[in-house]
Amino acid sequence: MAFITAVREFSSWLNNAGVPCGGANRLGNSREKSEGGEAHAELVRCPYCVQGEEFRQMVDLTGGAGGTFYCTICRHLVRRDEPEFQCLCAHCREVNSDRA
């Protein structure tokens, strides 16, 4: 339970207007190649942001180990291994408020 609280606090911090975003460098690559040249991890894309003709690739915050991805544009946060996790970005808050 403490971990979920910590992740929610981190998500709230990321969504703080004082935290810079948009110009951040990529911290990781969710599609690294193995020695044989095959990609072994799928790309995770933000469902809200578009780059070119595709949804924007999210930054892997955990180096592939924890499945935590972050969009540097809208601050959307994904935890693939925790389906009960709720992102607190503006888009998700809007979608969740529409459901209530």
C-alpha positions in Angstrom: 0.0 0.0 0.0 2.9 2.4 0.8 4.3 1.8 -2.7 1.0 2.7 -4.4 0.9 5.9 -2.3 4.4 6.8 -3.3 3.6 6.3 -7.0 0.5 8.5 -6.7 2.6 11.2 -5.0 5.2 10.9 -7.7 2.5 11.2 -10.4 1.1 14.2 -8.6 4.6 15.8 -8.5 5.0 15.1 -12.2 1.7 16.8 -12.9 2.7 19.9 -10.9 2.9 23.0 -13.1 6.4 23.8 -11.7 7.9 20.6 -13.0 9.4 21.2 -16.5 8.2 19.0 -19.3 8.1 18.9 -23.1 11.8 19.5 -23.5 13.0 16.6 -21.4 15.5 14.2 -22.9 14.6 10.6 -23.4 15.7 8.6 -20.3 15.4 5.2 -21.8 14.4 3.2 -24.8 11.6 0.7 -24.5 12.7 -1.0 -27.7 16.3 -2.0 -27.2 17.8 -4.6 -29.5 19.4 -7.8 -28.3 22.7 -9.2 -29.7 20.8 -10.9 -32.5 19.3 -7.5 -33.6 15.7 -8.4 -32.6 13.7 -6.0 -30.6 12.6 -7.6 -27.3 10.3 -4.9 -25.8 7.2 -3.3 -27.2 6.9 0.5 -27.7 4.6 2.2 -25.2 2.9 5.2 -26.7 0.9 8.0 -25.1 -2.9 7.6 -25.9 -3.2 11.4 -25.9 -0.2 12.9 -27.8 0.6 12.6 -31.5 4.0 13.0 -33.1 4.0 13.0 -36.9 1.5 10.3 -37.9 1.8 8.2 -34.7 1.1 8.4 -31.0 4.1 9.7 -29.2 6.5 7.2 -27.7 6.7 7.4 -23.9 9.9 7.5 -21.8 10.8 4.3 -20.0 11.5 5.5 -16.4 12.7 2.1 -15.2 14.9 0.8 -18.0 12.4 -1.9 -18.9 12.5 -3.5 -15.4 9.4 -2.0 -13.8 7.2 -1.1 -16.8 6.8 2.6 -15.8 6.4 5.0 -18.7 6.0 8.8 -18.8 4.9 11.2 -21.6 7.1 14.3 -21.5 4.4 16.3 -23.3 1.1 15.7 -21.3 2.7 14.0 -18.3 0.6 10.8 -18.7 2.0 8.0 -16.5 1.6 4.2 -17.2 2.5 1.3 -14.9 2.0 -1.8 -17.0 2.4 -4.2 -14.1 -0.2 -2.4 -12.0 -3.6 -2.4 -13.7 -5.2 -0.7 -10.7 -2.9 2.3 -11.0 -4.7 5.5 -11.9 -2.7 8.3 -13.6 -3.3 11.8 -12.4 -2.5 13.7 -15.6 -5.0 16.3 -16.8 -6.3 14.0 -19.6 -7.0 11.1 -17.2 -8.6 13.3 -14.6 -10.9 14.7 -17.3 -11.8 11.2 -18.5 -12.4 10.0 -14.9 -14.5 13.1 -14.0 -16.7 12.4 -17.1 -17.4 8.9 -15.8 -18.5 10.1 -12.3 
